[in-house]
Amino acid sequence: MISSSEEYGDYGSVMGGGLAGFTGLSALNSSIRDALDWVKPGEQQEFLLPHGQHSASQEFTLYPRSGSTGVRSVKIHDTGTVGYYFAEFRTPEDGNVWGNTPGWASGVSLVYRSRDGLNYRHHWLQKIGPDAKLTMTSGDPAFTNPTGSLKVEVLDATASSARIRLTLTAVGDDYAPAPVLTVTGKKVVGMAVKANLGNPSPAFTKVLYQWRRDGALILGALGTPITGENYSFRAEDIGAQITVTVTASAPGHRAVTLVSDPITDVSWLDPQTPTVRALDPPSAGSYAEAVTGNWGEEVSFSYQWYVDGAKAGTKWNLLLTKAMVGKRVRVEVTGTRGGQSQTRSSAETVEVAPAAWAPTKPVIKGTPRYPGTLSIDEPDWGTAFVGYRYVWLKDGAYLKQYGRTLKLTPGMVGHKISIQVNGDAEGPAVWRISAPVVIDGKKLASGKVKVRGKATVGKKLTAVTGTWTAGARFKYQWYAGSKAIKKATKSTYTVTSAVKGKKLRVKITGTKTGYVPSRFTRPTPLS
């Protein structure tokens, strides 16, 4: 029930008194209220409807700004309107402080403010006359807002304090459209699904998710329940029932609780139909490649190619040969994870066409000897190729050397050098690798290697290198029979009982940059 003394546009009263000069709504923003020290920290309490509850009630004792300390104001979060109510207690002294009109009564005051700050209303619930007695004719001891969501009751009021009871009730049970709970995503271990509520009106402002496995809450890494909208499946979800319970609410509406349909078919794999990537049309001399798609995390794949139904290769790609011209190609892909395997087959390609070009292996030219330079001729694989790229390899590993020529370095002596040519054409990559060449270098002159000492337990043997090319470096490895002795990699070795009765020898390797390494092995004993 709204009091007959309801005041609209009483802007000054919102801030505790009539303030001269404030005549527009802009005077009522929160920053001005704070600047005027309307309430200090700790002097205002808040009252709102707890999440998921239909109603709540609480009593407060209000004190005036002047005099004793205590609660000056209660900020009420109304569930039925888009705004707030402020319950205050005023005295004549407060009126004098804020410049109220002389003789203005005091008591319990209720101020409404919309959330956008553009709409204010003021109500006297209970006025107190100059004799400090309740004046019933000036206000009502109770107030209920138009939606019925808020009720304010004055239980007691004196010149020094007032006791009130606030009651909030959720209103409006209907959502249009109504929320519909669905779970979307792939039901695969390691992949995430998402709980969706559609687009209910009004929109939910509070949402709580609870994921369950066979009815029990699913806990996260910290041992607390998973309460987010997303959930990633785990191995223990296979064969179990997974559900999500969602409790949601909107201002002015009761909370709703929805439970999803159970998910019972969580799997290790999400098989995809593979495709074959090839030139258009696939041509002899080029490769066809298997494209698996995303089957999930940590899936291992095996392949089986078929040419007109006959088994062909088992790698991820297949070189199309002249014998395949006029035939169709497909691939079967088997994915395996967690002991579970599934197989899917691609569609067949169109018939393999004769080669429109002829990729050939590059041939390295030049003397493979340091110092020197190697090179290859520019390829001519046919008009299907718009360009070529080159990369050199050392012992099968890529070097950061590109182009058709390579300047030999000392570090390449004794190693295998080859080159890979990549042809740029539409479709899968086409490449060819040359035959390797071993890089020669200057021969390292070696001296007469000797071993001094006797092969007796406790005695020391010494390897003597003799005279080698100046600057040569040496590595040693002692052997007992055909087995290398652990940690025996110096020029000396003390014979132990572990090698008693075995034939001892030492291998000496001499190296120098730009030279071919030399290796010598000597048996013992020698003196």
Residue pairs with C-beta under 8 A, 6 or more apart in sequence:
1 140
1 142
1 143
1 144
2 123
2 143
2 146
3 123
3 124
3 125
3 139
3 140
3 143
5 123
5 124
5 138
5 139
6 121
6 122
6 123
7 13
7 121
7 122
7 123
7 124
8 121
8 122
9 120
10 18
10 120
10 122
11 19
11 22
11 23
11 24
11 25
11 27
11 28
11 120
12 18
12 19
12 22
12 98
13 109
13 111
13 122
14 28
14 33
14 86
14 111
14 113
14 120
14 122
15 28
15 32
15 33
15 36
15 38
15 98
16 36
16 38
16 65
16 88
16 90
16 94
16 97
16 98
17 94
17 95
17 97
17 98
17 99
17 100
18 98
18 99
18 100
18 101
19 27
19 36
19 98
19 99
20 99
22 28
25 117
25 118
25 120
28 113
28 117
28 120
29 117
30 117
38 73
39 65
39 72
39 73
40 72
43 69
43 70
43 71
43 72
43 73
44 71
44 72
44 73
44 74
44 75
45 60
45 71
45 73
45 74
45 75
46 74
46 75
46 76
46 77
47 58
47 60
47 74
47 75
47 76
47 77
47 166
47 168
48 76
48 77
48 168
49 55
49 56
49 77
49 79
49 168
49 169
49 170
50 56
51 206
51 208
51 249
51 255
52 247
52 249
52 255
53 170
53 255
54 169
54 170
54 254
55 167
55 168
55 169
55 170
56 167
56 168
57 165
57 166
57 167
57 168
58 165
58 166
59 155
59 163
59 164
59 165
59 166
60 71
60 74
60 87
60 163
60 164
60 165
60 166
61 70
61 71
61 161
61 162
61 163
61 164
62 70
62 71
62 72
62 73
62 74
62 87
62 88
62 89
62 108
62 161
62 162
62 163
62 164
63 69
63 70
63 71
63 72
63 89
63 160
63 161
64 72
64 89
64 90
64 91
64 93
64 94
64 106
64 160
64 161
65 72
65 90
65 91
65 94
65 97
66 91
66 93
66 94
66 97
67 91
67 93
67 160
68 160
68 161
70 161
72 88
72 89
73 86
73 87
73 88
74 86
74 87
74 164
74 166
75 84
75 85
75 86
76 84
76 85
76 86
76 87
76 150
76 152
76 166
76 168
77 84
77 168
78 84
78 85
78 145
78 149
78 150
78 168
79 149
79 150
79 168
79 169
79 170
79 171
79 251
79 252
79 253
80 145
80 146
80 147
80 148
80 149
80 150
80 171
80 172
80 252
81 112
81 114
81 145
81 146
81 147
81 149
81 252
82 114
82 115
82 251
83 112
83 113
83 114
83 115
83 119
84 112
84 113
84 115
85 110
85 111
85 112
85 113
85 145
85 150
85 152
86 110
86 111
86 112
86 113
87 108
87 109
87 110
87 152
87 164
87 166
88 108
88 109
88 110
88 111
89 106
89 107
89 108
89 109
89 157
89 161
89 162
90 106
90 107
90 109
91 106
91 128
91 159
91 160
92 100
92 104
92 105
92 106
92 130
94 100
94 106
95 101
95 104
95 106
103 130
105 124
105 127
105 128
105 129
105 130
105 135
105 138
106 127
106 128
107 124
107 125
107 126
107 127
107 128
107 134
107 135
107 138
107 139
107 157
107 162
108 124
108 125
108 126
108 139
108 154
108 157
108 162
108 164
109 122
109 123
109 124
109 125
110 122
110 123
110 124
110 125
110 143
110 152
111 120
111 121
111 122
111 123
112 119
112 120
112 121
112 122
112 123
113 119
113 120
114 120
123 139
123 143
124 138
124 139
125 139
125 140
125 141
125 142
125 143
125 152
125 154
125 164
126 134
126 135
126 139
126 140
126 141
126 154
126 157
126 162
127 134
127 135
127 138
127 139
128 134
128 135
128 157
128 158
128 159
129 135
132 158
132 159
134 157
141 153
141 154
142 151
142 152
142 153
142 154
143 150
143 151
143 152
144 150
144 151
144 152
145 151
147 171
147 252
148 169
148 171
149 168
149 169
149 170
149 171
149 252
150 166
150 167
150 168
150 169
151 166
151 167
151 169
152 164
152 165
152 166
152 167
153 164
153 165
153 167
154 162
154 163
154 164
155 163
155 164
155 165
156 162
156 163
157 163
170 249
170 252
170 253
170 254
170 255
171 252
171 253
172 252
172 253
172 254
173 253
173 254
174 253
175 200
175 201
175 202
175 250
175 253
175 256
176 200
176 201
177 198
177 199
177 200
177 201
178 200
179 197
179 198
179 200
179 204
179 248
179 256
179 258
180 197
180 198
181 195
181 196
181 197
181 244
181 246
181 258
181 259
181 260
182 195
182 196
182 198
182 260
183 193
183 194
183 195
183 196
183 244
183 260
183 261
183 263
184 193
184 194
184 196
185 191
185 192
185 193
185 194
186 193
186 270
186 296
187 193
187 233
187 263
187 265
187 266
187 267
187 270
188 233
188 266
188 267
188 268
188 269
188 270
188 296
189 233
189 234
189 235
189 237
189 238
189 266
189 267
189 268
189 296
189 297
189 337
189 338
190 232
190 233
190 296
190 297
190 298
191 232
191 233
191 270
191 296
191 297
192 230
192 231
192 232
192 233
193 230
193 231
193 233
193 263
194 229
194 230
195 209
195 229
195 230
195 231
195 244
195 246
195 260
196 229
197 204
197 207
197 246
197 248
197 258
200 250
202 250
202 251
202 252
202 253
203 250
204 248
204 249
204 250
205 249
205 250
205 251
206 248
206 249
206 255
207 229
207 246
207 247
207 248
208 227
208 246
208 247
208 248
209 226
209 227
209 228
209 229
209 244
209 245
209 246
210 217
210 225
210 226
210 227
210 244
210 245
210 246
210 247
211 217
211 218
211 225
211 226
211 231
211 242
211 243
211 244
212 218
212 242
212 243
212 244
212 245
213 236
213 237
213 240
213 241
213 242
214 240
214 241
215 241
217 225
217 226
218 225
218 226
218 231
218 242
219 225
219 226
220 226
231 242
231 244
233 242
233 266
235 268
235 338
237 266
238 266
238 267
238 268
239 264
239 266
240 264
240 266
241 262
241 263
241 264
242 262
242 263
242 264
242 266
243 259
243 260
243 261
243 262
243 263
244 259
244 260
245 257
245 258
245 259
245 260
246 257
246 258
246 259
246 260
247 255
247 256
247 257
248 255
248 256
248 258
249 255
249 256
267 340
268 296
268 337
268 338
268 339
268 340
269 295
269 296
269 299
269 335
269 337
269 340
269 342
270 294
270 295
270 296
271 295
271 335
271 342
271 344
272 292
272 293
272 294
272 295
272 344
273 293
273 344
273 345
273 346
274 290
274 291
274 292
274 293
274 331
274 332
274 333
274 344
274 345
274 346
275 290
275 291
275 293
275 346
275 347
276 282
276 288
276 289
276 290
276 291
276 329
276 330
276 331
276 346
276 347
276 349
277 288
277 289
277 290
277 291
277 427
277 428
278 286
278 287
278 288
278 289
278 320
278 329
278 349
278 427
278 428
279 286
279 384
279 425
279 426
279 427
279 428
280 426
280 427
281 349
281 350
281 351
281 352
281 353
282 288
282 320
282 329
282 349
282 350
282 352
282 353
283 320
283 352
283 353
283 354
283 355
283 356
283 357
284 320
284 321
284 322
284 324
284 325
284 352
284 353
284 354
284 355
285 319
285 320
285 321
285 355
285 357
285 358
285 359
286 319
286 320
286 355
286 359
286 427
286 428
286 430
287 317
287 318
287 319
287 320
287 428
287 429
287 430
288 305
288 317
288 318
288 320
288 329
288 331
288 349
288 428
289 316
289 317
289 428
290 303
290 305
290 316
290 317
290 331
290 333
290 346
292 301
292 333
292 335
295 301
295 335
295 337
296 335
296 337
297 337
298 337
299 335
299 336
299 337
300 335
300 336
300 337
301 316
301 333
301 334
301 335
301 336
302 314
302 333
302 334
302 336
303 313
303 314
303 315
303 316
303 331
303 332
303 333
303 334
304 311
304 314
304 331
304 332
304 334
305 311
305 312
305 313
305 314
305 318
305 329
305 330
305 331
305 332
306 312
306 329
306 330
306 331
306 332
307 324
307 327
307 328
307 329
308 327
308 328
312 318
312 329
313 319
317 428
318 329
318 331
320 329
320 352
322 354
322 355
324 352
325 351
325 352
325 353
325 354
326 351
326 352
327 351
327 352
328 348
328 349
328 350
328 351
328 352
329 348
329 349
329 352
330 345
330 346
330 347
330 348
330 349
331 345
331 346
332 343
332 344
332 345
332 346
333 343
333 344
333 345
333 346
334 341
334 342
334 343
335 341
335 342
335 343
335 344
355 382
356 382
356 383
356 384
357 381
357 382
357 383
357 384
357 385
357 425
358 381
358 382
359 379
359 381
359 423
359 430
359 432
360 379
360 381
360 432
361 432
361 433
361 434
361 435
362 376
362 377
362 379
362 419
362 421
362 432
362 433
362 434
363 376
363 377
363 434
363 435
364 374
364 375
364 376
364 417
364 418
364 419
364 434
364 435
364 437
365 374
365 375
365 376
365 377
366 372
366 373
366 374
366 375
368 374
368 408
368 417
368 437
368 438
368 439
368 440
369 408
369 439
369 440
369 441
370 408
370 409
370 410
370 412
370 413
370 439
370 440
370 441
370 442
370 514
371 408
371 514
372 408
373 405
373 406
373 407
373 408
374 405
374 406
374 408
374 417
374 419
374 437
375 404
375 405
375 406
376 390
376 404
376 419
376 421
376 434
377 404
378 388
378 404
379 385
379 388
379 421
379 423
381 388
381 423
381 430
384 425
384 426
385 423
385 424
385 425
385 430
386 424
386 425
387 423
387 424
388 421
388 422
388 423
388 424
389 402
389 421
389 422
389 424
390 402
390 403
390 404
390 419
390 420
390 421
390 422
391 398
391 399
391 401
391 402
391 419
391 420
391 422
392 398
392 399
392 401
392 402
392 406
392 417
392 418
392 419
392 420
393 399
393 417
393 418
393 419
393 420
393 433
393 436
394 412
394 415
394 416
394 417
395 415
395 416
396 416
396 418
398 420
406 417
406 419
408 417
408 439
410 441
410 513
410 514
411 513
412 439
413 439
413 440
413 441
413 513
413 514
413 515
413 516
414 438
414 439
414 441
414 516
414 517
415 438
415 439
416 436
416 437
416 438
417 436
417 437
417 438
417 439
418 433
418 434
418 435
418 436
418 437
419 433
419 434
420 431
420 432
420 433
420 434
421 431
421 432
421 433
421 434
422 429
422 430
422 431
423 429
423 430
423 431
440 516
441 514
441 515
441 516
442 514
442 515
442 516
443 515
443 516
443 518
444 468
444 469
444 472
444 510
444 511
444 512
444 515
444 516
444 517
444 518
445 467
445 468
445 469
446 465
446 466
446 468
446 469
446 510
446 518
446 520
447 465
447 466
447 467
447 468
448 466
448 467
449 463
449 464
449 465
449 466
449 508
449 520
449 522
450 463
450 464
450 466
450 522
450 526
451 461
451 462
451 463
451 464
451 506
451 522
451 523
451 524
451 525
451 526
452 461
452 462
452 464
452 526
452 527
453 459
453 460
453 461
453 462
453 524
453 525
453 527
454 461
454 525
454 527
455 461
455 495
455 504
455 524
455 525
456 495
457 495
457 496
457 497
457 500
458 494
458 495
459 494
459 495
460 492
460 493
460 494
460 495
461 478
461 492
461 493
461 494
461 495
461 504
461 506
461 524
461 525
462 491
462 492
463 476
463 491
463 492
463 506
463 508
463 522
464 491
465 474
465 491
465 508
465 510
468 474
468 510
468 518
469 510
469 512
469 515
471 512
472 510
472 511
472 512
472 515
473 510
473 511
473 512
474 491
474 508
474 509
474 510
474 511
475 489
475 508
475 509
475 511
476 488
476 489
476 490
476 491
476 506
476 507
476 508
477 484
477 485
477 488
477 489
477 506
477 507
477 509
478 484
478 485
478 488
478 489
478 493
478 504
478 505
478 506
479 485
479 504
479 505
479 506
479 507
480 498
480 499
480 502
480 503
480 504
481 502
481 503
485 493
485 499
493 504
493 506
495 504
503 523
503 524
504 523
504 524
504 525
505 521
505 522
505 523
505 524
506 521
506 522
506 524
507 519
507 520
507 521
508 519
508 520
508 521
508 522
509 517
509 518
509 519
510 517
510 518
510 519
510 520
511 517
511 518
